[in-house]
Amino acid sequence: MNNNKRDNGFTLIEVLAVVIIIGVLATIVIPKLGSSTLNARQKADIATAHQVKAALDRYQVENGNYPKKADVVVNAAGEVVNSNLIPKYINKLDKTTTQQIVNDANKGFGILTLTPNSDKTQFSITEPGADVTKNTIMIYLDAEGLAAEVRVYNDKLDSVLWTSAN
């Protein structure tokens, strides 16, 4: 009798080697997938901000000035409201327009004031303090419609990803 019969199948060591290789590959690939999703969301918000700035610029070309700060508001639902700007120059600006994952209070758009210097040739932005809600995309307008700036903040709202001032 021949007792050299080999059973078909994998040894425990072969199975463990495959599991270890899969584990190593997973530790490399999974973090990259998460960061690429974040990167895609940030780029989507930057593209939205470009569209907002382009709409503001078209408004300025056709009307001689930008919308005034007092004429543009964000309602309780997080929607930017100005009948002269929306929907004529841009379809809608609300919380569903932005893509980054932030607290609901910070989703969407915010409107703040650009402050002019004495001869109104330069404008400055005072970053929102703790008492002011900062949103993913902030639109800065001055009181007279002389200037407009749009900024996109990261998901932690502590860094500017893009600004129309550059």
Backbone as CSV, one residue per row, in Angstrom:
resi,resn,N_x,N_y,N_z,CA_x,CA_y,CA_z,C_x,C_y,C_z
1,MET,0.811,-1.184,0.000,0.000,0.000,0.000,0.860,1.255,0.000
2,ASN,0.356,2.202,-0.710,1.083,3.453,-0.822,0.440,4.477,0.111
3,ASN,1.177,4.881,1.157,0.668,5.849,2.139,1.141,7.276,1.834
4,ASN,1.670,7.521,0.666,2.161,8.849,0.299,1.062,9.721,-0.308
5,LYS,-0.161,9.414,-0.038,-1.291,10.170,-0.572,-1.320,11.563,0.074
6,ARG,-1.347,12.612,-0.757,-1.355,13.995,-0.251,-2.783,14.525,-0.299
7,ASP,-3.247,15.123,0.806,-4.577,15.734,0.843,-4.527,17.067,0.115
8,ASN,-5.569,17.347,-0.648,-5.643,18.633,-1.329,-6.131,19.681,-0.343
9,GLY,-5.587,20.917,-0.454,-5.984,22.008,0.418,-4.781,22.855,0.779
10,PHE,-5.029,23.869,1.612,-3.966,24.779,2.012,-3.549,24.472,3.438
11,THR,-2.284,24.711,3.710,-1.804,24.538,5.080,-2.164,25.786,5.868
12,LEU,-2.096,25.678,7.159,-2.394,26.805,8.041,-1.432,27.955,7.769
13,ILE,-0.205,27.680,7.516,0.793,28.716,7.255,0.471,29.460,5.961
14,GLU,0.036,28.763,4.941,-0.331,29.413,3.685,-1.529,30.346,3.875
15,VAL,-2.512,29.903,4.624,-3.691,30.733,4.895,-3.298,31.965,5.701
16,LEU,-2.462,31.792,6.723,-2.015,32.930,7.534,-1.218,33.927,6.691
17,ALA,-0.390,33.440,5.780,0.385,34.333,4.918,-0.538,35.187,4.053
18,VAL,-1.568,34.591,3.498,-2.521,35.336,2.669,-3.269,36.374,3.505
19,VAL,-3.690,36.008,4.710,-4.403,36.939,5.593,-3.504,38.117,5.951
20,ILE,-2.242,37.857,6.234,-1.309,38.936,6.583,-1.105,39.868,5.389
21,ILE,-0.953,39.322,4.206,-0.770,40.150,3.007,-2.000,41.020,2.761
22,ILE,-3.179,40.462,2.901,-4.418,41.237,2.728,-4.501,42.339,3.777
23,GLY,-4.121,42.042,5.007,-4.134,43.047,6.072,-3.189,44.199,5.782
24,VAL,-1.985,43.892,5.304,-1.019,44.939,4.966,-1.550,45.802,3.826
25,LEU,-2.093,45.192,2.802,-2.662,45.958,1.687,-3.822,46.843,2.146
26,ALA,-4.647,46.333,3.035,-5.787,47.111,3.538,-5.315,48.331,4.318
27,THR,-4.248,48.191,5.117,-3.753,49.339,5.881,-3.179,50.415,4.970
28,ILE,-2.760,50.038,3.782,-2.239,51.019,2.828,-3.373,51.664,2.035
29,VAL,-4.333,50.892,1.584,-5.362,51.367,0.662,-6.479,52.136,1.359
30,ILE,-6.969,51.677,2.488,-8.145,52.281,3.131,-7.928,53.750,3.498
31,PRO,-6.799,54.149,4.112,-6.627,55.585,4.389,-6.603,56.443,3.125
32,LYS,-6.055,55.929,2.050,-6.018,56.696,0.801,-7.418,56.902,0.236
33,LEU,-8.292,55.926,0.396,-9.669,56.079,-0.075,-10.378,57.178,0.697
34,GLY,-10.166,57.225,2.021,-10.790,58.257,2.841,-10.297,59.641,2.485
35,SER,-8.990,59.789,2.270,-8.454,61.105,1.937,-8.862,61.533,0.531
36,SER,-9.028,60.585,-0.379,-9.463,60.970,-1.724,-10.918,61.438,-1.713
37,THR,-11.738,60.881,-0.842,-13.123,61.339,-0.707,-13.157,62.765,-0.162
38,LEU,-12.354,63.034,0.871,-12.275,64.379,1.439,-11.783,65.363,0.384
39,ASN,-10.761,64.971,-0.354,-10.208,65.821,-1.401,-11.258,66.128,-2.473
40,ALA,-12.028,65.138,-2.859,-13.080,65.341,-3.863,-14.149,66.300,-3.346
41,ARG,-14.534,66.169,-2.077,-15.536,67.076,-1.496,-15.011,68.512,-1.451
42,GLN,-13.735,68.669,-1.084,-13.145,70.005,-1.048,-13.123,70.622,-2.444
43,LYS,-12.729,69.839,-3.437,-12.676,70.359,-4.803,-14.068,70.714,-5.321
44,ALA,-15.076,69.969,-4.911,-16.450,70.293,-5.307,-16.872,71.636,-4.716
45,ASP,-16.516,71.883,-3.449,-16.855,73.166,-2.827,-16.084,74.316,-3.473
46,ILE,-14.837,74.068,-3.850,-14.058,75.105,-4.539,-14.686,75.416,-5.897
47,ALA,-15.124,74.401,-6.609,-15.799,74.622,-7.898,-17.082,75.426,-7.704
48,THR,-17.821,75.134,-6.643,-19.038,75.898,-6.336,-18.692,77.354,-6.059
49,ALA,-17.626,77.584,-5.304,-17.214,78.954,-4.990,-16.813,79.710,-6.255
50,HIS,-16.151,79.038,-7.184,-15.828,79.666,-8.473,-17.112,80.110,-9.178
51,GLN,-18.134,79.262,-9.151,-19.405,79.599,-9.796,-20.073,80.782,-9.102
52,VAL,-19.990,80.817,-7.767,-20.576,81.931,-7.017,-19.871,83.228,-7.389
53,LYS,-18.540,83.199,-7.409,-17.784,84.411,-7.753,-18.078,84.839,-9.188
54,ALA,-18.175,83.883,-10.109,-18.503,84.223,-11.498,-19.887,84.860,-11.586
55,ALA,-20.836,84.354,-10.812,-22.187,84.934,-10.795,-22.155,86.353,-10.238
56,LEU,-21.379,86.565,-9.176,-21.248,87.909,-8.605,-20.603,88.860,-9.613
57,ASP,-19.598,88.378,-10.328,-18.940,89.222,-11.335,-19.879,89.559,-12.493
58,ARG,-20.677,88.600,-12.942,-21.662,88.879,-14.003,-22.680,89.916,-13.518
59,TYR,-23.113,89.762,-12.275,-24.037,90.728,-11.677,-23.412,92.122,-11.715
60,GLN,-22.143,92.202,-11.334,-21.446,93.487,-11.284,-21.318,94.107,-12.684
61,VAL,-21.009,93.301,-13.678,-20.865,93.806,-15.046,-22.205,94.352,-15.557
62,GLU,-23.274,93.647,-15.291,-24.583,94.051,-15.815,-25.248,95.166,-15.011
63,ASN,-24.902,95.284,-13.723,-25.580,96.260,-12.864,-24.691,97.410,-12.402
64,GLY,-23.401,97.334,-12.675,-22.501,98.416,-12.280,-21.941,98.294,-10.878
65,ASN,-22.444,97.386,-10.102,-21.920,97.147,-8.757,-22.290,95.729,-8.320
66,TYR,-21.642,95.282,-7.262,-21.971,93.978,-6.685,-23.224,94.120,-5.819
67,PRO,-23.852,93.024,-5.460,-24.956,93.139,-4.499,-24.442,93.753,-3.195
68,LYS,-25.254,94.560,-2.578,-24.863,95.163,-1.296,-25.073,94.150,-0.182
69,LYS,-24.262,94.261,0.836,-24.333,93.324,1.961,-25.739,93.273,2.539
70,ALA,-26.388,94.405,2.674,-27.725,94.451,3.277,-28.788,93.780,2.412
71,ASP,-28.505,93.627,1.119,-29.495,93.050,0.206,-29.417,91.535,0.085
72,VAL,-28.392,90.939,0.659,-28.204,89.488,0.564,-28.260,88.906,1.969
73,VAL,-29.162,87.963,2.177,-29.308,87.354,3.504,-29.311,85.836,3.381
74,VAL,-29.037,85.199,4.494,-29.163,83.744,4.589,-30.333,83.480,5.516
75,ASN,-31.359,82.794,5.011,-32.546,82.543,5.835,-32.313,81.380,6.804
76,ALA,-33.316,81.068,7.607,-33.193,80.027,8.633,-32.915,78.649,8.046
77,ALA,-33.314,78.421,6.811,-33.074,77.128,6.162,-31.674,77.034,5.566
78,GLY,-30.879,78.107,5.699,-29.526,78.096,5.171,-29.433,78.444,3.703
79,GLU,-30.464,79.079,3.176,-30.507,79.434,1.758,-30.166,80.912,1.580
80,VAL,-29.267,81.211,0.638,-28.937,82.600,0.329,-30.089,83.184,-0.481
81,VAL,-30.558,84.359,-0.040,-31.728,84.971,-0.662,-31.368,86.363,-1.177
82,ASN,-31.586,86.568,-2.468,-31.493,87.866,-3.112,-32.139,87.710,-4.474
83,SER,-33.306,88.275,-4.647,-34.073,88.044,-5.876,-33.384,88.596,-7.121
84,ASN,-32.494,89.561,-6.968,-31.774,90.094,-8.126,-30.617,89.192,-8.554
85,LEU,-30.095,88.399,-7.637,-28.953,87.523,-7.922,-29.390,86.094,-8.223
86,ILE,-30.331,85.602,-7.426,-30.774,84.205,-7.551,-32.230,84.218,-8.002
87,PRO,-32.642,83.548,-9.006,-31.955,82.566,-9.845,-31.375,83.142,-11.138
88,LYS,-31.354,84.465,-11.308,-30.905,85.034,-12.582,-29.437,84.714,-12.882
89,TYR,-28.567,84.807,-11.887,-27.135,84.615,-12.126,-26.623,83.260,-11.645
90,ILE,-27.284,82.700,-10.682,-26.918,81.368,-10.188,-28.195,80.707,-9.688
91,ASN,-28.321,79.418,-9.907,-29.571,78.706,-9.655,-30.002,78.755,-8.195
92,LYS,-29.162,78.260,-7.302,-29.509,78.277,-5.878,-28.243,78.190,-5.058
93,LEU,-28.311,78.708,-3.863,-27.225,78.613,-2.897,-27.854,78.220,-1.569
94,ASP,-27.708,76.954,-1.201,-28.244,76.502,0.080,-27.346,75.417,0.663
95,LYS,-27.784,74.830,1.758,-26.969,73.828,2.452,-26.673,72.604,1.598
96,THR,-27.556,72.285,0.671,-27.334,71.092,-0.153,-26.294,71.333,-1.241
97,THR,-25.926,72.585,-1.452,-24.972,72.914,-2.508,-23.544,72.569,-2.113
98,THR,-23.224,72.641,-0.816,-21.860,72.347,-0.373,-21.705,70.865,-0.068
99,GLN,-20.471,70.366,-0.183,-20.224,68.928,-0.104,-19.450,68.467,1.129
100,GLN,-18.639,69.325,1.715,-17.823,68.882,2.839,-18.703,68.513,4.029
101,ILE,-18.215,67.578,4.817,-18.971,67.119,5.981,-18.600,67.992,7.177
102,VAL,-19.545,68.821,7.592,-19.385,69.698,8.749,-20.682,69.665,9.549
103,ASN,-20.672,70.304,10.718,-21.901,70.414,11.504,-22.975,71.102,10.670
104,ASP,-24.220,70.758,10.921,-25.317,71.309,10.132,-25.350,72.838,10.178
105,ALA,-25.002,73.412,11.325,-25.011,74.872,11.454,-23.963,75.531,10.562
106,ASN,-22.921,74.792,10.192,-21.838,75.340,9.379,-21.932,74.971,7.901
107,LYS,-22.933,74.166,7.543,-23.088,73.786,6.131,-23.551,74.991,5.324
108,GLY,-23.254,74.949,4.056,-23.776,75.971,3.163,-22.968,77.246,3.156
109,PHE,-23.680,78.363,3.101,-23.078,79.658,2.842,-23.305,80.615,3.995
110,GLY,-22.367,81.527,4.157,-22.502,82.613,5.110,-22.216,83.924,4.392
111,ILE,-22.755,85.006,4.905,-22.548,86.336,4.328,-21.955,87.221,5.412
112,LEU,-20.815,87.840,5.119,-20.198,88.787,6.046,-19.753,90.028,5.286
113,THR,-19.249,91.009,6.027,-18.934,92.317,5.471,-17.465,92.463,5.105
114,LEU,-17.218,93.050,3.938,-15.890,93.533,3.565,-15.775,94.953,4.101
115,THR,-14.649,95.276,4.701,-14.456,96.602,5.266,-13.513,97.405,4.369
116,PRO,-13.968,98.554,3.835,-13.097,99.349,2.955,-12.131,100.216,3.757
117,ASN,-10.993,100.582,3.108,-10.116,101.568,3.728,-10.717,102.954,3.490
118,SER,-10.029,104.011,3.908,-10.624,105.353,3.868,-10.955,105.831,2.452
119,ASP,-10.141,105.478,1.457,-10.457,105.922,0.097,-11.161,104.848,-0.735
120,LYS,-11.545,103.766,-0.096,-12.335,102.679,-0.690,-11.657,102.033,-1.901
121,THR,-10.334,101.935,-1.838,-9.597,101.259,-2.911,-9.140,99.868,-2.496
122,GLN,-9.137,99.619,-1.206,-8.773,98.299,-0.696,-9.788,97.889,0.355
123,PHE,-9.981,96.582,0.455,-10.959,96.052,1.393,-10.292,94.985,2.244
124,SER,-10.750,94.864,3.468,-10.188,93.838,4.352,-11.308,92.983,4.927
125,ILE,-10.901,91.796,5.321,-11.835,90.852,5.929,-11.382,90.594,7.348
126,THR,-12.298,90.728,8.262,-12.039,90.305,9.626,-12.619,88.913,9.755
127,GLU,-11.759,87.947,10.057,-12.234,86.565,10.172,-13.327,86.489,11.232
128,PRO,-14.342,85.685,10.989,-15.432,85.560,11.954,-14.915,85.092,13.314
129,GLY,-15.395,85.725,14.358,-15.024,85.320,15.708,-15.905,84.181,16.188
130,ALA,-15.739,83.842,17.446,-16.498,82.728,18.022,-17.993,83.027,18.068
131,ASP,-18.348,84.315,18.083,-19.757,84.693,18.166,-20.460,84.681,16.804
132,VAL,-19.705,84.471,15.721,-20.271,84.466,14.372,-20.092,83.080,13.767
133,THR,-21.140,82.567,13.173,-21.069,81.250,12.537,-20.282,81.348,11.238
134,LYS,-19.275,80.494,11.124,-18.503,80.406,9.882,-19.038,79.212,9.109
135,ASN,-19.301,79.421,7.841,-19.826,78.358,6.990,-18.741,77.839,6.057
136,THR,-19.043,76.738,5.382,-18.086,76.138,4.459,-17.676,77.128,3.378
137,ILE,-18.643,77.840,2.816,-18.353,78.868,1.816,-18.881,80.200,2.343
138,MET,-17.979,81.167,2.430,-18.353,82.486,2.928,-18.304,83.488,1.777
139,ILE,-19.342,84.315,1.702,-19.417,85.382,0.705,-19.264,86.700,1.459
140,TYR,-18.273,87.486,1.065,-18.012,88.767,1.710,-18.409,89.882,0.746
141,LEU,-19.284,90.785,1.207,-19.764,91.908,0.402,-19.606,93.184,1.208
142,ASP,-19.405,94.317,0.525,-19.359,95.565,1.282,-20.721,96.254,1.215
143,ALA,-20.877,97.287,2.017,-22.179,97.937,2.174,-22.627,98.691,0.925
144,GLU,-21.685,99.095,0.068,-22.036,99.908,-1.097,-22.003,99.138,-2.416
145,GLY,-21.678,97.862,-2.372,-21.626,97.069,-3.599,-20.371,97.291,-4.422
146,LEU,-19.292,97.739,-3.776,-18.053,98.019,-4.501,-17.161,96.797,-4.676
147,ALA,-17.311,95.801,-3.812,-16.411,94.642,-3.873,-17.126,93.392,-3.379
148,ALA,-16.575,92.255,-3.801,-17.091,90.955,-3.355,-15.941,89.960,-3.333
149,GLU,-15.952,89.109,-2.343,-14.958,88.037,-2.256,-15.666,86.773,-1.796
150,VAL,-15.171,85.638,-2.256,-15.713,84.343,-1.857,-14.559,83.512,-1.317
151,ARG,-14.797,82.836,-0.197,-13.780,81.961,0.396,-14.384,80.598,0.700
152,VAL,-13.552,79.568,0.520,-13.930,78.205,0.885,-13.042,77.788,2.046
153,TYR,-13.667,77.266,3.098,-12.930,76.789,4.267,-12.914,75.266,4.280
154,ASN,-11.923,74.708,4.965,-11.840,73.246,5.070,-12.922,72.723,6.005
155,ASP,-12.985,71.410,6.162,-14.055,70.805,6.962,-13.955,71.133,8.445
156,LYS,-12.795,71.573,8.912,-12.646,71.995,10.311,-12.888,73.499,10.461
157,LEU,-13.063,74.183,9.334,-13.337,75.625,9.268,-12.215,76.467,9.867
158,ASP,-10.989,75.931,9.840,-9.865,76.666,10.410,-8.825,77.079,9.368
159,SER,-9.085,76.772,8.106,-8.116,77.088,7.061,-8.853,77.402,5.755
160,VAL,-8.379,78.427,5.063,-8.974,78.805,3.781,-8.391,77.905,2.692
161,LEU,-9.256,77.183,1.984,-8.817,76.335,0.876,-8.663,77.133,-0.414
162,TRP,-9.536,78.101,-0.607,-9.522,78.915,-1.823,-10.151,80.258,-1.521
163,THR,-9.623,81.297,-2.145,-10.216,82.617,-2.049,-10.222,83.262,-3.427
164,SER,-11.250,84.009,-3.718,-11.342,84.682,-5.012,-10.418,85.890,-5.084
165,ALA,-9.801,86.260,-3.974,-8.908,87.416,-3.957,-7.571,87.117,-4.625
166,ASN,-7.257,85.857,-4.832,-5.962,85.512,-5.453,-6.056,85.492,-6.948
